[in-house]
Amino acid sequence: MSETVDPFHMSGREGMSGYNEVAGMTPGQVFVAGGERTLSEADATLLLATLPRSIPVQVTAALGDAEAFAYAEQMKALLEANGYMVGVITQALWLRPITGVKVITGETPRKIQVGSKPG
């Protein structure tokens, strides 16, 4: 059984959510409210404590969301600097939009899913 951990309660809501108004789309463009997220020292420490170094990690960002991809790059860089095996950052569309960050620990590789920035 897969376990999902959402330790990054950046919005105070669960990482998986419905259709929140955090981004507006126009053909060929995506607009995300506010500035880019920065991985805090506390979240970095929690991420490193949550994921065992011996198991590969797959980082995925929301497709077409440049801000989510930039945040995913920060997580990938942190993990690589600490000796984790991390592949390239992939992009995905999920059946329901993801807001925030989801860390899935019950699968190999471990998964970090970076959704849109919480509103």
VMD Tcl script that builds the backbone (N, CA, C; Angstrom):
set m [mol new atoms 357]
animate dup $m
set s [atomselect $m all]
$s set {name element resname resid chain x y z} {
  {N N MET 1 A 0.842 -1.176 0.000}
  {CA C MET 1 A 0.000 0.000 0.000}
  {C C MET 1 A 0.887 1.238 0.000}
  {N N SER 2 A 0.506 2.200 -0.767}
  {CA C SER 2 A 1.260 3.432 -0.904}
  {C C SER 2 A 0.845 4.429 0.176}
  {N N GLU 3 A 1.812 5.099 0.763}
  {CA C GLU 3 A 1.526 6.115 1.760}
  {C C GLU 3 A 1.851 7.479 1.163}
  {N N THR 4 A 0.943 8.421 1.326}
  {CA C THR 4 A 1.166 9.771 0.849}
  {C C THR 4 A 1.359 10.688 2.042}
  {N N VAL 5 A 2.414 11.455 2.012}
  {CA C VAL 5 A 2.725 12.392 3.086}
  {C C VAL 5 A 2.682 13.792 2.496}
  {N N ASP 6 A 2.004 14.707 3.158}
  {CA C ASP 6 A 1.972 16.097 2.713}
  {C C ASP 6 A 2.499 16.962 3.849}
  {N N PRO 7 A 3.829 16.958 4.061}
  {CA C PRO 7 A 4.384 17.697 5.187}
  {C C PRO 7 A 4.527 19.197 4.939}
  {N N PHE 8 A 4.255 19.640 3.733}
  {CA C PHE 8 A 4.518 21.025 3.367}
  {C C PHE 8 A 3.230 21.840 3.362}
  {N N HIS 9 A 2.592 21.956 4.484}
  {CA C HIS 9 A 1.284 22.614 4.569}
  {C C HIS 9 A 1.419 24.119 4.310}
  {N N MET 10 A 1.892 24.441 3.123}
  {CA C MET 10 A 2.143 25.841 2.793}
  {C C MET 10 A 0.853 26.653 2.735}
  {N N SER 11 A -0.253 25.992 2.396}
  {CA C SER 11 A -1.501 26.721 2.277}
  {C C SER 11 A -2.445 26.397 3.421}
  {N N GLY 12 A -2.050 25.464 4.290}
  {CA C GLY 12 A -2.944 25.056 5.357}
  {C C GLY 12 A -4.014 24.099 4.863}
  {N N ARG 13 A -3.933 23.677 3.605}
  {CA C ARG 13 A -4.897 22.749 3.032}
  {C C ARG 13 A -4.153 21.493 2.623}
  {N N GLU 14 A -4.893 20.438 2.336}
  {CA C GLU 14 A -4.274 19.215 1.849}
  {C C GLU 14 A -3.627 19.478 0.502}
  {N N GLY 15 A -2.599 18.721 0.167}
  {CA C GLY 15 A -1.892 18.887 -1.093}
  {C C GLY 15 A -2.754 18.582 -2.293}
  {N N MET 16 A -3.698 17.666 -2.164}
  {CA C MET 16 A -4.589 17.327 -3.267}
  {C C MET 16 A -5.862 18.124 -3.064}
  {N N SER 17 A -6.310 18.825 -4.069}
  {CA C SER 17 A -7.489 19.654 -3.883}
  {C C SER 17 A -8.242 19.801 -5.182}
  {N N GLY 18 A -9.344 20.478 -5.103}
  {CA C GLY 18 A -10.171 20.694 -6.277}
  {C C GLY 18 A -9.649 21.823 -7.129}
  {N N TYR 19 A -10.506 22.456 -7.816}
  {CA C TYR 19 A -10.137 23.482 -8.784}
  {C C TYR 19 A -10.022 24.833 -8.092}
  {N N ASN 20 A -8.873 25.091 -7.498}
  {CA C ASN 20 A -8.639 26.356 -6.804}
  {C C ASN 20 A -8.288 27.450 -7.799}
  {N N GLU 21 A -8.556 28.651 -7.430}
  {CA C GLU 21 A -8.257 29.798 -8.290}
  {C C GLU 21 A -6.843 30.294 -8.028}
  {N N VAL 22 A -5.850 29.500 -8.405}
  {CA C VAL 22 A -4.473 29.922 -8.203}
  {C C VAL 22 A -3.791 30.265 -9.506}
  {N N ALA 23 A -4.416 29.956 -10.610}
  {CA C ALA 23 A -3.799 30.243 -11.904}
  {C C ALA 23 A -4.901 30.522 -12.914}
  {N N GLY 24 A -4.604 31.371 -13.859}
  {CA C GLY 24 A -5.519 31.613 -14.954}
  {C C GLY 24 A -4.846 31.205 -16.247}
  {N N MET 25 A -5.599 30.619 -17.149}
  {CA C MET 25 A -4.998 30.145 -18.395}
  {C C MET 25 A -5.605 30.877 -19.592}
  {N N THR 26 A -4.737 31.244 -20.486}
  {CA C THR 26 A -5.077 31.832 -21.768}
  {C C THR 26 A -4.324 31.002 -22.788}
  {N N PRO 27 A -4.871 30.761 -23.965}
  {CA C PRO 27 A -4.121 29.949 -24.930}
  {C C PRO 27 A -2.677 30.419 -25.056}
  {N N GLY 28 A -1.744 29.484 -24.810}
  {CA C GLY 28 A -0.324 29.784 -24.945}
  {C C GLY 28 A 0.311 30.428 -23.733}
  {N N GLN 29 A -0.469 30.710 -22.676}
  {CA C GLN 29 A 0.091 31.381 -21.502}
  {C C GLN 29 A -0.539 30.836 -20.226}
  {N N VAL 30 A 0.223 30.829 -19.148}
  {CA C VAL 30 A -0.290 30.480 -17.825}
  {C C VAL 30 A 0.128 31.602 -16.883}
  {N N PHE 31 A -0.815 32.115 -16.110}
  {CA C PHE 31 A -0.534 33.182 -15.163}
  {C C PHE 31 A -0.732 32.639 -13.761}
  {N N VAL 32 A 0.306 32.728 -12.924}
  {CA C VAL 32 A 0.235 32.256 -11.551}
  {C C VAL 32 A 0.330 33.455 -10.635}
  {N N ALA 33 A -0.590 33.516 -9.670}
  {CA C ALA 33 A -0.613 34.636 -8.741}
  {C C ALA 33 A 0.619 34.636 -7.849}
  {N N GLY 34 A 1.139 35.813 -7.541}
  {CA C GLY 34 A 2.242 35.937 -6.593}
  {C C GLY 34 A 3.586 35.554 -7.171}
  {N N GLY 35 A 4.599 35.632 -6.325}
  {CA C GLY 35 A 5.952 35.300 -6.747}
  {C C GLY 35 A 6.224 33.811 -6.634}
  {N N GLU 36 A 7.465 33.437 -6.880}
  {CA C GLU 36 A 7.855 32.033 -6.836}
  {C C GLU 36 A 8.070 31.563 -5.408}
  {N N ARG 37 A 7.829 30.284 -5.185}
  {CA C ARG 37 A 8.094 29.665 -3.887}
  {C C ARG 37 A 9.596 29.451 -3.738}
  {N N THR 38 A 10.043 29.514 -2.504}
  {CA C THR 38 A 11.427 29.223 -2.167}
  {C C THR 38 A 11.409 28.156 -1.093}
  {N N LEU 39 A 12.209 27.124 -1.271}
  {CA C LEU 39 A 12.264 26.035 -0.310}
  {C C LEU 39 A 12.889 26.543 0.985}
  {N N SER 40 A 12.108 26.514 2.057}
  {CA C SER 40 A 12.600 27.004 3.347}
  {C C SER 40 A 13.544 25.981 3.968}
  {N N GLU 41 A 14.336 26.424 4.910}
  {CA C GLU 41 A 15.249 25.524 5.612}
  {C C GLU 41 A 14.471 24.447 6.360}
  {N N ALA 42 A 13.342 24.833 6.959}
  {CA C ALA 42 A 12.519 23.870 7.700}
  {C C ALA 42 A 11.946 22.805 6.759}
  {N N ASP 43 A 11.442 23.228 5.595}
  {CA C ASP 43 A 10.895 22.267 4.631}
  {C C ASP 43 A 11.995 21.390 4.051}
  {N N ALA 44 A 13.177 21.948 3.827}
  {CA C ALA 44 A 14.307 21.168 3.323}
  {C C ALA 44 A 14.694 20.086 4.328}
  {N N THR 45 A 14.763 20.445 5.600}
  {CA C THR 45 A 15.098 19.486 6.655}
  {C C THR 45 A 14.051 18.389 6.728}
  {N N LEU 46 A 12.781 18.755 6.639}
  {CA C LEU 46 A 11.695 17.787 6.688}
  {C C LEU 46 A 11.736 16.851 5.480}
  {N N LEU 47 A 12.016 17.396 4.312}
  {CA C LEU 47 A 12.096 16.588 3.101}
  {C C LEU 47 A 13.216 15.555 3.222}
  {N N LEU 48 A 14.371 15.986 3.686}
  {CA C LEU 48 A 15.510 15.071 3.844}
  {C C LEU 48 A 15.221 14.003 4.897}
  {N N ALA 49 A 14.500 14.366 5.945}
  {CA C ALA 49 A 14.170 13.404 7.003}
  {C C ALA 49 A 13.101 12.408 6.545}
  {N N THR 50 A 12.263 12.802 5.602}
  {CA C THR 50 A 11.155 11.963 5.130}
  {C C THR 50 A 11.605 10.909 4.130}
  {N N LEU 51 A 12.616 11.229 3.328}
  {CA C LEU 51 A 13.037 10.338 2.248}
  {C C LEU 51 A 14.351 9.639 2.583}
  {N N PRO 52 A 14.365 8.295 2.528}
  {CA C PRO 52 A 15.633 7.593 2.753}
  {C C PRO 52 A 16.584 7.803 1.572}
  {N N ARG 53 A 17.837 8.003 1.865}
  {CA C ARG 53 A 18.837 8.285 0.831}
  {C C ARG 53 A 19.066 7.086 -0.098}
  {N N SER 54 A 18.754 5.890 0.358}
  {CA C SER 54 A 19.042 4.666 -0.400}
  {C C SER 54 A 18.022 4.355 -1.495}
  {N N ILE 55 A 16.925 5.100 -1.558}
  {CA C ILE 55 A 15.864 4.821 -2.546}
  {C C ILE 55 A 15.785 5.991 -3.526}
  {N N PRO 56 A 15.745 5.704 -4.837}
  {CA C PRO 56 A 15.659 6.783 -5.838}
  {C C PRO 56 A 14.412 7.651 -5.646}
  {N N VAL 57 A 14.507 8.895 -6.119}
  {CA C VAL 57 A 13.404 9.854 -6.005}
  {C C VAL 57 A 13.061 10.379 -7.398}
  {N N GLN 58 A 11.769 10.430 -7.704}
  {CA C GLN 58 A 11.285 11.026 -8.948}
  {C C GLN 58 A 10.561 12.322 -8.606}
  {N N VAL 59 A 10.994 13.428 -9.186}
  {CA C VAL 59 A 10.367 14.729 -8.958}
  {C C VAL 59 A 9.554 15.083 -10.197}
  {N N THR 60 A 8.279 15.425 -9.987}
  {CA C THR 60 A 7.377 15.774 -11.083}
  {C C THR 60 A 6.725 17.115 -10.791}
  {N N ALA 61 A 6.683 17.976 -11.795}
  {CA C ALA 61 A 6.032 19.283 -11.679}
  {C C ALA 61 A 4.789 19.306 -12.565}
  {N N ALA 62 A 3.852 20.162 -12.218}
  {CA C ALA 62 A 2.638 20.321 -13.019}
  {C C ALA 62 A 3.017 20.787 -14.424}
  {N N LEU 63 A 2.472 20.125 -15.412}
  {CA C LEU 63 A 2.778 20.426 -16.811}
  {C C LEU 63 A 2.480 21.886 -17.148}
  {N N GLY 64 A 3.462 22.561 -17.704}
  {CA C GLY 64 A 3.274 23.933 -18.170}
  {C C GLY 64 A 3.316 24.993 -17.087}
  {N N ASP 65 A 3.576 24.614 -15.849}
  {CA C ASP 65 A 3.609 25.565 -14.733}
  {C C ASP 65 A 5.074 25.873 -14.414}
  {N N ALA 66 A 5.572 26.977 -14.939}
  {CA C ALA 66 A 6.985 27.335 -14.784}
  {C C ALA 66 A 7.359 27.531 -13.322}
  {N N GLU 67 A 6.453 28.065 -12.526}
  {CA C GLU 67 A 6.738 28.302 -11.110}
  {C C GLU 67 A 6.887 26.969 -10.379}
  {N N ALA 68 A 5.999 26.008 -10.660}
  {CA C ALA 68 A 6.086 24.685 -10.038}
  {C C ALA 68 A 7.377 23.986 -10.466}
  {N N PHE 69 A 7.759 24.144 -11.731}
  {CA C PHE 69 A 8.988 23.525 -12.227}
  {C C PHE 69 A 10.210 24.125 -11.510}
  {N N ALA 70 A 10.217 25.435 -11.324}
  {CA C ALA 70 A 11.334 26.089 -10.628}
  {C C ALA 70 A 11.425 25.604 -9.179}
  {N N TYR 71 A 10.284 25.410 -8.541}
  {CA C TYR 71 A 10.260 24.899 -7.165}
  {C C TYR 71 A 10.763 23.457 -7.140}
  {N N ALA 72 A 10.357 22.663 -8.125}
  {CA C ALA 72 A 10.831 21.281 -8.238}
  {C C ALA 72 A 12.348 21.244 -8.427}
  {N N GLU 73 A 12.880 22.198 -9.189}
  {CA C GLU 73 A 14.340 22.265 -9.390}
  {C C GLU 73 A 15.070 22.499 -8.073}
  {N N GLN 74 A 14.482 23.315 -7.192}
  {CA C GLN 74 A 15.089 23.553 -5.881}
  {C C GLN 74 A 15.149 22.257 -5.073}
  {N N MET 75 A 14.056 21.480 -5.121}
  {CA C MET 75 A 14.011 20.214 -4.382}
  {C C MET 75 A 15.008 19.217 -4.963}
  {N N LYS 76 A 15.085 19.143 -6.273}
  {CA C LYS 76 A 16.023 18.230 -6.938}
  {C C LYS 76 A 17.462 18.589 -6.556}
  {N N ALA 77 A 17.789 19.872 -6.603}
  {CA C ALA 77 A 19.140 20.324 -6.254}
  {C C ALA 77 A 19.473 19.976 -4.803}
  {N N LEU 78 A 18.528 20.172 -3.898}
  {CA C LEU 78 A 18.730 19.831 -2.486}
  {C C LEU 78 A 19.020 18.346 -2.336}
  {N N LEU 79 A 18.201 17.520 -2.972}
  {CA C LEU 79 A 18.371 16.074 -2.855}
  {C C LEU 79 A 19.708 15.621 -3.434}
  {N N GLU 80 A 20.052 16.115 -4.615}
  {CA C GLU 80 A 21.316 15.733 -5.242}
  {C C GLU 80 A 22.514 16.177 -4.396}
  {N N ALA 81 A 22.443 17.359 -3.816}
  {CA C ALA 81 A 23.534 17.856 -2.978}
  {C C ALA 81 A 23.712 17.011 -1.719}
  {N N ASN 82 A 22.662 16.267 -1.361}
  {CA C ASN 82 A 22.720 15.427 -0.167}
  {C C ASN 82 A 22.832 13.940 -0.502}
  {N N GLY 83 A 23.249 13.637 -1.728}
  {CA C GLY 83 A 23.560 12.267 -2.098}
  {C C GLY 83 A 22.407 11.391 -2.549}
  {N N TYR 84 A 21.261 11.979 -2.854}
  {CA C TYR 84 A 20.115 11.198 -3.320}
  {C C TYR 84 A 20.236 10.910 -4.812}
  {N N MET 85 A 19.634 9.811 -5.242}
  {CA C MET 85 A 19.550 9.474 -6.662}
  {C C MET 85 A 18.262 10.086 -7.203}
  {N N VAL 86 A 18.402 11.100 -8.062}
  {CA C VAL 86 A 17.239 11.809 -8.590}
  {C C VAL 86 A 17.358 11.852 -10.104}
  {N N GLY 87 A 16.299 11.450 -10.791}
  {CA C GLY 87 A 16.292 11.518 -12.247}
  {C C GLY 87 A 15.951 12.926 -12.716}
  {N N VAL 88 A 15.697 13.052 -14.001}
  {CA C VAL 88 A 15.286 14.351 -14.541}
  {C C VAL 88 A 13.914 14.706 -13.993}
  {N N ILE 89 A 13.621 15.989 -13.921}
  {CA C ILE 89 A 12.298 16.425 -13.486}
  {C C ILE 89 A 11.327 16.171 -14.629}
  {N N THR 90 A 10.258 15.456 -14.324}
  {CA C THR 90 A 9.224 15.226 -15.318}
  {C C THR 90 A 8.076 16.206 -15.092}
  {N N GLN 91 A 7.206 16.318 -16.087}
  {CA C GLN 91 A 6.010 17.138 -15.960}
  {C C GLN 91 A 4.800 16.254 -16.218}
  {N N ALA 92 A 3.698 16.551 -15.558}
  {CA C ALA 92 A 2.516 15.699 -15.677}
  {C C ALA 92 A 1.238 16.502 -15.538}
  {N N LEU 93 A 0.191 15.925 -16.095}
  {CA C LEU 93 A -1.179 16.370 -15.848}
  {C C LEU 93 A -1.810 15.305 -14.966}
  {N N TRP 94 A -2.418 15.699 -13.870}
  {CA C TRP 94 A -3.093 14.751 -12.994}
  {C C TRP 94 A -4.591 14.833 -13.219}
  {N N LEU 95 A -5.313 13.777 -12.862}
  {CA C LEU 95 A -6.764 13.765 -13.050}
  {C C LEU 95 A -7.438 14.903 -12.308}
  {N N ARG 96 A -6.930 15.203 -11.133}
  {CA C ARG 96 A -7.401 16.368 -10.380}
  {C C ARG 96 A -6.179 17.240 -10.119}
  {N N PRO 97 A -6.327 18.528 -10.254}
  {CA C PRO 97 A -5.171 19.417 -10.049}
  {C C PRO 97 A -4.569 19.242 -8.651}
  {N N ILE 98 A -3.261 19.351 -8.582}
  {CA C ILE 98 A -2.552 19.311 -7.307}
  {C C ILE 98 A -2.146 20.734 -6.947}
  {N N THR 99 A -2.425 21.102 -5.718}
  {CA C THR 99 A -1.994 22.388 -5.184}
  {C C THR 99 A -0.988 22.095 -4.088}
  {N N GLY 100 A 0.160 22.721 -4.144}
  {CA C GLY 100 A 1.182 22.480 -3.139}
  {C C GLY 100 A 2.079 21.321 -3.534}
  {N N VAL 101 A 2.581 20.608 -2.537}
  {CA C VAL 101 A 3.546 19.529 -2.753}
  {C C VAL 101 A 3.025 18.258 -2.110}
  {N N LYS 102 A 3.142 17.133 -2.836}
  {CA C LYS 102 A 2.800 15.817 -2.294}
  {C C LYS 102 A 4.063 14.973 -2.324}
  {N N VAL 103 A 4.336 14.289 -1.225}
  {CA C VAL 103 A 5.470 13.379 -1.142}
  {C C VAL 103 A 4.883 11.981 -0.938}
  {N N ILE 104 A 5.163 11.078 -1.868}
  {CA C ILE 104 A 4.625 9.717 -1.814}
  {C C ILE 104 A 5.773 8.795 -1.415}
  {N N THR 105 A 5.646 8.187 -0.231}
  {CA C THR 105 A 6.753 7.423 0.333}
  {C C THR 105 A 6.589 5.916 0.217}
  {N N GLY 106 A 5.439 5.426 -0.181}
  {CA C GLY 106 A 5.202 3.993 -0.209}
  {C C GLY 106 A 5.510 3.334 -1.533}
  {N N GLU 107 A 6.160 4.020 -2.438}
  {CA C GLU 107 A 6.476 3.484 -3.751}
  {C C GLU 107 A 7.972 3.657 -4.030}
  {N N THR 108 A 8.483 2.843 -4.966}
  {CA C THR 108 A 9.865 3.006 -5.424}
  {C C THR 108 A 9.813 3.263 -6.914}
  {N N PRO 109 A 10.369 4.358 -7.405}
  {CA C PRO 109 A 11.042 5.386 -6.610}
  {C C PRO 109 A 10.049 6.186 -5.767}
  {N N ARG 110 A 10.582 6.843 -4.737}
  {CA C ARG 110 A 9.756 7.778 -3.982}
  {C C ARG 110 A 9.365 8.895 -4.918}
  {N N LYS 111 A 8.232 9.539 -4.663}
  {CA C LYS 111 A 7.752 10.559 -5.589}
  {C C LYS 111 A 7.501 11.871 -4.873}
  {N N ILE 112 A 7.923 12.950 -5.523}
  {CA C ILE 112 A 7.587 14.301 -5.089}
  {C C ILE 112 A 6.793 14.913 -6.234}
  {N N GLN 113 A 5.560 15.302 -5.955}
  {CA C GLN 113 A 4.707 15.918 -6.963}
  {C C GLN 113 A 4.503 17.387 -6.581}
  {N N VAL 114 A 4.945 18.258 -7.467}
  {CA C VAL 114 A 4.857 19.692 -7.204}
  {C C VAL 114 A 3.735 20.260 -8.066}
  {N N GLY 115 A 2.681 20.675 -7.391}
  {CA C GLY 115 A 1.532 21.252 -8.073}
  {C C GLY 115 A 1.614 22.761 -8.103}
  {N N SER 116 A 0.506 23.358 -8.466}
  {CA C SER 116 A 0.460 24.817 -8.547}
  {C C SER 116 A 0.623 25.448 -7.167}
  {N N LYS 117 A 1.035 26.678 -7.153}
  {CA C LYS 117 A 1.256 27.417 -5.916}
  {C C LYS 117 A -0.086 27.638 -5.216}
  {N N PRO 118 A -0.163 27.314 -3.923}
  {CA C PRO 118 A -1.409 27.564 -3.186}
  {C C PRO 118 A -1.762 29.043 -3.211}
  {N N GLY 119 A -3.022 29.309 -3.338}
  {CA C GLY 119 A -3.514 30.683 -3.399}
  {C C GLY 119 A -3.549 31.284 -2.072}
}
mol reanalyze $m
mol bondsrecalc $m
mol representation Tube
mol addrep $m
